[in-house]
Amino acid sequence: MRWFGEDGVRVFQRRRAFDCEAFLSGMLSYLFVSDNPRYEGSVKLLFDEHKHPLSEKKYHKMTDEQKSHCQWQRAIRW
């Protein structure tokens, strides 16, 4: 978690990811981590082929072909 508070912030600043009030610009993203439940703040979510998280309702509306491209992955909400 220290990385997000220190090193990560410097990376974002260099890439101009903050607006003029120092708020992170952009949409909610996920940082994918290896499947280790000990990652602080990580959760296992179902993602579609474009790496978008899926709700149970969306998943049940998908065709079998679409479902075959979905994957469970551990991520940290960013």
Jmol script that loads the backbone (N, CA, C; Angstrom):
load data "model"
ATOM      1  N   MET A   1       0.830  -1.193   0.000  1.00  0.00           N
ATOM      2  CA  MET A   1       0.000   0.000   0.000  1.00  0.00           C
ATOM      3  C   MET A   1       0.879   1.264   0.000  1.00  0.00           C
ATOM      4  N   ARG A   2       2.111   1.155   0.525  1.00  0.00           N
ATOM      5  CA  ARG A   2       2.998   2.307   0.524  1.00  0.00           C
ATOM      6  C   ARG A   2       3.251   2.802  -0.896  1.00  0.00           C
ATOM      7  N   TRP A   3       3.324   1.868  -1.839  1.00  0.00           N
ATOM      8  CA  TRP A   3       3.581   2.239  -3.222  1.00  0.00           C
ATOM      9  C   TRP A   3       2.529   3.214  -3.724  1.00  0.00           C
ATOM     10  N   PHE A   4       1.250   2.978  -3.391  1.00  0.00           N
ATOM     11  CA  PHE A   4       0.178   3.854  -3.856  1.00  0.00           C
ATOM     12  C   PHE A   4       0.289   5.245  -3.246  1.00  0.00           C
ATOM     13  N   GLY A   5       0.777   5.337  -2.014  1.00  0.00           N
ATOM     14  CA  GLY A   5       0.861   6.620  -1.339  1.00  0.00           C
ATOM     15  C   GLY A   5       2.097   7.429  -1.662  1.00  0.00           C
ATOM     16  N   GLU A   6       3.134   6.781  -2.174  1.00  0.00           N
ATOM     17  CA  GLU A   6       4.388   7.496  -2.424  1.00  0.00           C
ATOM     18  C   GLU A   6       4.849   7.328  -3.868  1.00  0.00           C
ATOM     19  N   ASP A   7       5.405   6.171  -4.185  1.00  0.00           N
ATOM     20  CA  ASP A   7       5.961   5.953  -5.525  1.00  0.00           C
ATOM     21  C   ASP A   7       4.888   6.065  -6.601  1.00  0.00           C
ATOM     22  N   GLY A   8       3.743   5.492  -6.343  1.00  0.00           N
ATOM     23  CA  GLY A   8       2.657   5.534  -7.326  1.00  0.00           C
ATOM     24  C   GLY A   8       2.210   6.954  -7.630  1.00  0.00           C
ATOM     25  N   VAL A   9       2.150   7.787  -6.616  1.00  0.00           N
ATOM     26  CA  VAL A   9       1.742   9.177  -6.810  1.00  0.00           C
ATOM     27  C   VAL A   9       2.731   9.895  -7.720  1.00  0.00           C
ATOM     28  N   ARG A  10       4.024   9.650  -7.528  1.00  0.00           N
ATOM     29  CA  ARG A  10       5.025  10.285  -8.386  1.00  0.00           C
ATOM     30  C   ARG A  10       4.868   9.839  -9.848  1.00  0.00           C
ATOM     31  N   VAL A  11       4.572   8.572 -10.053  1.00  0.00           N
ATOM     32  CA  VAL A  11       4.349   8.074 -11.423  1.00  0.00           C
ATOM     33  C   VAL A  11       3.158   8.800 -12.038  1.00  0.00           C
ATOM     34  N   PHE A  12       2.065   8.927 -11.288  1.00  0.00           N
ATOM     35  CA  PHE A  12       0.879   9.618 -11.803  1.00  0.00           C
ATOM     36  C   PHE A  12       1.169  11.090 -12.084  1.00  0.00           C
ATOM     37  N   GLN A  13       1.931  11.736 -11.213  1.00  0.00           N
ATOM     38  CA  GLN A  13       2.260  13.152 -11.419  1.00  0.00           C
ATOM     39  C   GLN A  13       3.062  13.341 -12.705  1.00  0.00           C
ATOM     40  N   ARG A  14       4.039  12.468 -12.944  1.00  0.00           N
ATOM     41  CA  ARG A  14       4.835  12.572 -14.173  1.00  0.00           C
ATOM     42  C   ARG A  14       3.976  12.390 -15.414  1.00  0.00           C
ATOM     43  N   ARG A  15       2.934  11.608 -15.305  1.00  0.00           N
ATOM     44  CA  ARG A  15       2.053  11.362 -16.453  1.00  0.00           C
ATOM     45  C   ARG A  15       0.873  12.336 -16.487  1.00  0.00           C
ATOM     46  N   ARG A  16       0.900  13.326 -15.604  1.00  0.00           N
ATOM     47  CA  ARG A  16      -0.142  14.361 -15.534  1.00  0.00           C
ATOM     48  C   ARG A  16      -1.535  13.766 -15.346  1.00  0.00           C
ATOM     49  N   ALA A  17      -1.639  12.792 -14.447  1.00  0.00           N
ATOM     50  CA  ALA A  17      -2.911  12.119 -14.197  1.00  0.00           C
ATOM     51  C   ALA A  17      -3.788  12.890 -13.223  1.00  0.00           C
ATOM     52  N   PHE A  18      -3.225  13.911 -12.558  1.00  0.00           N
ATOM     53  CA  PHE A  18      -3.993  14.695 -11.599  1.00  0.00           C
ATOM     54  C   PHE A  18      -4.496  15.974 -12.254  1.00  0.00           C
ATOM     55  N   ASP A  19      -5.691  16.419 -11.852  1.00  0.00           N
ATOM     56  CA  ASP A  19      -6.170  17.705 -12.346  1.00  0.00           C
ATOM     57  C   ASP A  19      -5.578  18.811 -11.486  1.00  0.00           C
ATOM     58  N   CYS A  20      -5.981  20.072 -11.699  1.00  0.00           N
ATOM     59  CA  CYS A  20      -5.356  21.205 -11.004  1.00  0.00           C
ATOM     60  C   CYS A  20      -5.582  21.188  -9.496  1.00  0.00           C
ATOM     61  N   GLU A  21      -6.565  20.458  -9.001  1.00  0.00           N
ATOM     62  CA  GLU A  21      -6.813  20.377  -7.567  1.00  0.00           C
ATOM     63  C   GLU A  21      -6.215  19.109  -6.967  1.00  0.00           C
ATOM     64  N   ALA A  22      -5.358  18.434  -7.698  1.00  0.00           N
ATOM     65  CA  ALA A  22      -4.660  17.227  -7.264  1.00  0.00           C
ATOM     66  C   ALA A  22      -5.585  16.024  -7.086  1.00  0.00           C
ATOM     67  N   PHE A  23      -6.688  16.011  -7.806  1.00  0.00           N
ATOM     68  CA  PHE A  23      -7.551  14.834  -7.818  1.00  0.00           C
ATOM     69  C   PHE A  23      -7.166  13.983  -9.010  1.00  0.00           C
ATOM     70  N   LEU A  24      -7.228  12.691  -8.826  1.00  0.00           N
ATOM     71  CA  LEU A  24      -6.884  11.786  -9.912  1.00  0.00           C
ATOM     72  C   LEU A  24      -7.941  11.885 -11.004  1.00  0.00           C
ATOM     73  N   SER A  25      -7.505  12.181 -12.198  1.00  0.00           N
ATOM     74  CA  SER A  25      -8.411  12.269 -13.328  1.00  0.00           C
ATOM     75  C   SER A  25      -8.567  10.887 -13.943  1.00  0.00           C
ATOM     76  N   GLY A  26      -9.738  10.556 -14.342  1.00  0.00           N
ATOM     77  CA  GLY A  26      -9.953   9.278 -15.009  1.00  0.00           C
ATOM     78  C   GLY A  26     -11.007   8.454 -14.321  1.00  0.00           C
ATOM     79  N   MET A  27     -11.280   7.323 -14.907  1.00  0.00           N
ATOM     80  CA  MET A  27     -12.322   6.446 -14.410  1.00  0.00           C
ATOM     81  C   MET A  27     -11.743   5.416 -13.456  1.00  0.00           C
ATOM     82  N   LEU A  28     -12.634   4.722 -12.795  1.00  0.00           N
ATOM     83  CA  LEU A  28     -12.230   3.650 -11.895  1.00  0.00           C
ATOM     84  C   LEU A  28     -11.517   2.563 -12.697  1.00  0.00           C
ATOM     85  N   SER A  29     -10.394   2.136 -12.208  1.00  0.00           N
ATOM     86  CA  SER A  29      -9.609   1.104 -12.872  1.00  0.00           C
ATOM     87  C   SER A  29      -9.287  -0.002 -11.885  1.00  0.00           C
ATOM     88  N   TYR A  30      -8.739  -1.064 -12.397  1.00  0.00           N
ATOM     89  CA  TYR A  30      -8.337  -2.190 -11.568  1.00  0.00           C
ATOM     90  C   TYR A  30      -6.887  -2.515 -11.838  1.00  0.00           C
ATOM     91  N   LEU A  31      -6.150  -2.728 -10.778  1.00  0.00           N
ATOM     92  CA  LEU A  31      -4.763  -3.160 -10.882  1.00  0.00           C
ATOM     93  C   LEU A  31      -4.774  -4.658 -10.636  1.00  0.00           C
ATOM     94  N   PHE A  32      -4.440  -5.436 -11.658  1.00  0.00           N
ATOM     95  CA  PHE A  32      -4.473  -6.887 -11.530  1.00  0.00           C
ATOM     96  C   PHE A  32      -3.234  -7.373 -10.788  1.00  0.00           C
ATOM     97  N   VAL A  33      -3.449  -8.262  -9.843  1.00  0.00           N
ATOM     98  CA  VAL A  33      -2.365  -8.834  -9.056  1.00  0.00           C
ATOM     99  C   VAL A  33      -2.451 -10.351  -9.147  1.00  0.00           C
ATOM    100  N   SER A  34      -1.384 -11.036  -8.746  1.00  0.00           N
ATOM    101  CA  SER A  34      -1.431 -12.500  -8.775  1.00  0.00           C
ATOM    102  C   SER A  34      -2.459 -12.996  -7.763  1.00  0.00           C
ATOM    103  N   ASP A  35      -2.925 -14.193  -7.960  1.00  0.00           N
ATOM    104  CA  ASP A  35      -4.020 -14.735  -7.157  1.00  0.00           C
ATOM    105  C   ASP A  35      -3.540 -15.112  -5.756  1.00  0.00           C
ATOM    106  N   ASN A  36      -3.340 -14.098  -4.938  1.00  0.00           N
ATOM    107  CA  ASN A  36      -2.908 -14.285  -3.563  1.00  0.00           C
ATOM    108  C   ASN A  36      -3.852 -13.485  -2.665  1.00  0.00           C
ATOM    109  N   PRO A  37      -4.683 -14.154  -1.884  1.00  0.00           N
ATOM    110  CA  PRO A  37      -5.670 -13.437  -1.055  1.00  0.00           C
ATOM    111  C   PRO A  37      -5.029 -12.539   0.001  1.00  0.00           C
ATOM    112  N   ARG A  38      -3.720 -12.625   0.185  1.00  0.00           N
ATOM    113  CA  ARG A  38      -3.053 -11.790   1.186  1.00  0.00           C
ATOM    114  C   ARG A  38      -2.743 -10.390   0.665  1.00  0.00           C
ATOM    115  N   TYR A  39      -2.997 -10.126  -0.631  1.00  0.00           N
ATOM    116  CA  TYR A  39      -2.833  -8.775  -1.147  1.00  0.00           C
ATOM    117  C   TYR A  39      -3.849  -7.881  -0.461  1.00  0.00           C
ATOM    118  N   GLU A  40      -3.365  -6.884   0.240  1.00  0.00           N
ATOM    119  CA  GLU A  40      -4.224  -5.990   1.007  1.00  0.00           C
ATOM    120  C   GLU A  40      -5.202  -5.261   0.081  1.00  0.00           C
ATOM    121  N   GLY A  41      -6.480  -5.370   0.383  1.00  0.00           N
ATOM    122  CA  GLY A  41      -7.505  -4.670  -0.381  1.00  0.00           C
ATOM    123  C   GLY A  41      -7.878  -5.319  -1.703  1.00  0.00           C
ATOM    124  N   SER A  42      -7.363  -6.508  -1.979  1.00  0.00           N
ATOM    125  CA  SER A  42      -7.678  -7.146  -3.259  1.00  0.00           C
ATOM    126  C   SER A  42      -8.950  -7.981  -3.151  1.00  0.00           C
ATOM    127  N   VAL A  43      -9.596  -8.131  -4.296  1.00  0.00           N
ATOM    128  CA  VAL A  43     -10.804  -8.959  -4.385  1.00  0.00           C
ATOM    129  C   VAL A  43     -10.725  -9.768  -5.673  1.00  0.00           C
ATOM    130  N   LYS A  44     -11.454 -10.849  -5.713  1.00  0.00           N
ATOM    131  CA  LYS A  44     -11.514 -11.666  -6.923  1.00  0.00           C
ATOM    132  C   LYS A  44     -12.821 -11.329  -7.632  1.00  0.00           C
ATOM    133  N   LEU A  45     -12.702 -10.878  -8.872  1.00  0.00           N
ATOM    134  CA  LEU A  45     -13.856 -10.447  -9.651  1.00  0.00           C
ATOM    135  C   LEU A  45     -13.883 -11.154 -11.001  1.00  0.00           C
ATOM    136  N   LEU A  46     -15.060 -11.209 -11.572  1.00  0.00           N
ATOM    137  CA  LEU A  46     -15.224 -11.778 -12.902  1.00  0.00           C
ATOM    138  C   LEU A  46     -15.123 -10.648 -13.924  1.00  0.00           C
ATOM    139  N   PHE A  47     -14.228 -10.809 -14.916  1.00  0.00           N
ATOM    140  CA  PHE A  47     -14.013  -9.786 -15.940  1.00  0.00           C
ATOM    141  C   PHE A  47     -14.343 -10.352 -17.314  1.00  0.00           C
ATOM    142  N   ASP A  48     -14.864  -9.482 -18.177  1.00  0.00           N
ATOM    143  CA  ASP A  48     -15.144  -9.906 -19.550  1.00  0.00           C
ATOM    144  C   ASP A  48     -13.850  -9.859 -20.361  1.00  0.00           C
ATOM    145  N   GLU A  49     -13.947 -10.134 -21.661  1.00  0.00           N
ATOM    146  CA  GLU A  49     -12.757 -10.201 -22.507  1.00  0.00           C
ATOM    147  C   GLU A  49     -12.058  -8.851 -22.669  1.00  0.00           C
ATOM    148  N   HIS A  50     -12.753  -7.762 -22.345  1.00  0.00           N
ATOM    149  CA  HIS A  50     -12.170  -6.421 -22.447  1.00  0.00           C
ATOM    150  C   HIS A  50     -11.695  -5.902 -21.092  1.00  0.00           C
ATOM    151  N   LYS A  51     -11.616  -6.809 -20.107  1.00  0.00           N
ATOM    152  CA  LYS A  51     -11.156  -6.492 -18.749  1.00  0.00           C
ATOM    153  C   LYS A  51     -12.112  -5.562 -17.993  1.00  0.00           C
ATOM    154  N   HIS A  52     -13.404  -5.625 -18.336  1.00  0.00           N
ATOM    155  CA  HIS A  52     -14.424  -4.879 -17.593  1.00  0.00           C
ATOM    156  C   HIS A  52     -15.054  -5.828 -16.573  1.00  0.00           C
ATOM    157  N   PRO A  53     -15.246  -5.375 -15.339  1.00  0.00           N
ATOM    158  CA  PRO A  53     -15.864  -6.251 -14.336  1.00  0.00           C
ATOM    159  C   PRO A  53     -17.328  -6.511 -14.687  1.00  0.00           C
ATOM    160  N   LEU A  54     -17.781  -7.702 -14.359  1.00  0.00           N
ATOM    161  CA  LEU A  54     -19.155  -8.098 -14.687  1.00  0.00           C
ATOM    162  C   LEU A  54     -19.983  -8.292 -13.420  1.00  0.00           C
ATOM    163  N   SER A  55     -21.211  -7.828 -13.485  1.00  0.00           N
ATOM    164  CA  SER A  55     -22.150  -8.131 -12.411  1.00  0.00           C
ATOM    165  C   SER A  55     -22.761  -9.500 -12.716  1.00  0.00           C
ATOM    166  N   GLU A  56     -23.373 -10.092 -11.719  1.00  0.00           N
ATOM    167  CA  GLU A  56     -24.011 -11.395 -11.920  1.00  0.00           C
ATOM    168  C   GLU A  56     -25.128 -11.279 -12.957  1.00  0.00           C
ATOM    169  N   LYS A  57     -25.851 -10.172 -12.913  1.00  0.00           N
ATOM    170  CA  LYS A  57     -26.960  -9.947 -13.858  1.00  0.00           C
ATOM    171  C   LYS A  57     -26.452  -9.884 -15.299  1.00  0.00           C
ATOM    172  N   LYS A  58     -25.364  -9.132 -15.527  1.00  0.00           N
ATOM    173  CA  LYS A  58     -24.788  -9.036 -16.874  1.00  0.00           C
ATOM    174  C   LYS A  58     -24.279 -10.393 -17.354  1.00  0.00           C
ATOM    175  N   TYR A  59     -23.649 -11.124 -16.450  1.00  0.00           N
ATOM    176  CA  TYR A  59     -23.093 -12.422 -16.810  1.00  0.00           C
ATOM    177  C   TYR A  59     -24.184 -13.378 -17.274  1.00  0.00           C
ATOM    178  N   HIS A  60     -25.311 -13.390 -16.587  1.00  0.00           N
ATOM    179  CA  HIS A  60     -26.397 -14.308 -16.948  1.00  0.00           C
ATOM    180  C   HIS A  60     -27.075 -13.932 -18.260  1.00  0.00           C
ATOM    181  N   LYS A  61     -26.923 -12.687 -18.691  1.00  0.00           N
ATOM    182  CA  LYS A  61     -27.506 -12.255 -19.967  1.00  0.00           C
ATOM    183  C   LYS A  61     -26.602 -12.581 -21.155  1.00  0.00           C
ATOM    184  N   MET A  62     -25.364 -12.982 -20.887  1.00  0.00           N
ATOM    185  CA  MET A  62     -24.404 -13.262 -21.958  1.00  0.00           C
ATOM    186  C   MET A  62     -24.671 -14.616 -22.606  1.00  0.00           C
ATOM    187  N   THR A  63     -24.227 -14.738 -23.850  1.00  0.00           N
ATOM    188  CA  THR A  63     -24.308 -16.024 -24.535  1.00  0.00           C
ATOM    189  C   THR A  63     -23.208 -16.936 -23.991  1.00  0.00           C
ATOM    190  N   ASP A  64     -23.320 -18.225 -24.291  1.00  0.00           N
ATOM    191  CA  ASP A  64     -22.285 -19.168 -23.857  1.00  0.00           C
ATOM    192  C   ASP A  64     -20.925 -18.818 -24.462  1.00  0.00           C
ATOM    193  N   GLU A  65     -20.928 -18.340 -25.689  1.00  0.00           N
ATOM    194  CA  GLU A  65     -19.686 -17.942 -26.358  1.00  0.00           C
ATOM    195  C   GLU A  65     -19.044 -16.776 -25.611  1.00  0.00           C
ATOM    196  N   GLN A  66     -19.826 -15.779 -25.247  1.00  0.00           N
ATOM    197  CA  GLN A  66     -19.293 -14.631 -24.503  1.00  0.00           C
ATOM    198  C   GLN A  66     -18.781 -15.056 -23.132  1.00  0.00           C
ATOM    199  N   LYS A  67     -19.514 -15.937 -22.469  1.00  0.00           N
ATOM    200  CA  LYS A  67     -19.112 -16.414 -21.141  1.00  0.00           C
ATOM    201  C   LYS A  67     -17.774 -17.143 -21.184  1.00  0.00           C
ATOM    202  N   SER A  68     -17.514 -17.821 -22.291  1.00  0.00           N
ATOM    203  CA  SER A  68     -16.264 -18.580 -22.393  1.00  0.00           C
ATOM    204  C   SER A  68     -15.027 -17.680 -22.397  1.00  0.00           C
ATOM    205  N   HIS A  69     -15.211 -16.383 -22.678  1.00  0.00           N
ATOM    206  CA  HIS A  69     -14.095 -15.440 -22.702  1.00  0.00           C
ATOM    207  C   HIS A  69     -13.920 -14.703 -21.370  1.00  0.00           C
ATOM    208  N   CYS A  70     -14.776 -14.975 -20.415  1.00  0.00           N
ATOM    209  CA  CYS A  70     -14.689 -14.314 -19.106  1.00  0.00           C
ATOM    210  C   CYS A  70     -13.688 -15.036 -18.206  1.00  0.00           C
ATOM    211  N   GLN A  71     -13.084 -14.271 -17.291  1.00  0.00           N
ATOM    212  CA  GLN A  71     -12.102 -14.848 -16.381  1.00  0.00           C
ATOM    213  C   GLN A  71     -12.244 -14.239 -14.993  1.00  0.00           C
ATOM    214  N   TRP A  72     -12.038 -15.087 -13.991  1.00  0.00           N
ATOM    215  CA  TRP A  72     -11.940 -14.612 -12.621  1.00  0.00           C
ATOM    216  C   TRP A  72     -10.518 -14.137 -12.411  1.00  0.00           C
ATOM    217  N   GLN A  73     -10.361 -12.906 -11.899  1.00  0.00           N
ATOM    218  CA  GLN A  73      -9.029 -12.384 -11.646  1.00  0.00           C
ATOM    219  C   GLN A  73      -9.016 -11.604 -10.343  1.00  0.00           C
ATOM    220  N   ARG A  74      -7.880 -11.657  -9.660  1.00  0.00           N
ATOM    221  CA  ARG A  74      -7.710 -10.890  -8.423  1.00  0.00           C
ATOM    222  C   ARG A  74      -7.227  -9.503  -8.810  1.00  0.00           C
ATOM    223  N   ALA A  75      -7.836  -8.496  -8.209  1.00  0.00           N
ATOM    224  CA  ALA A  75      -7.491  -7.116  -8.550  1.00  0.00           C
ATOM    225  C   ALA A  75      -7.662  -6.219  -7.330  1.00  0.00           C
ATOM    226  N   ILE A  76      -7.044  -5.058  -7.439  1.00  0.00           N
ATOM    227  CA  ILE A  76      -7.208  -4.000  -6.442  1.00  0.00           C
ATOM    228  C   ILE A  76      -7.931  -2.869  -7.151  1.00  0.00           C
ATOM    229  N   ARG A  77      -9.032  -2.414  -6.569  1.00  0.00           N
ATOM    230  CA  ARG A  77      -9.793  -1.324  -7.181  1.00  0.00           C
ATOM    231  C   ARG A  77      -8.976  -0.055  -7.017  1.00  0.00           C
ATOM    232  N   TRP A  78      -8.843   0.693  -8.109  1.00  0.00           N
ATOM    233  CA  TRP A  78      -7.953   1.831  -8.142  1.00  0.00           C
ATOM    234  C   TRP A  78      -8.732   3.079  -8.431  1.00  0.00           C
TER     235      TRP A  78
END
end "model"
wireframe off; spacefill off
backbone 0.3
color backbone group
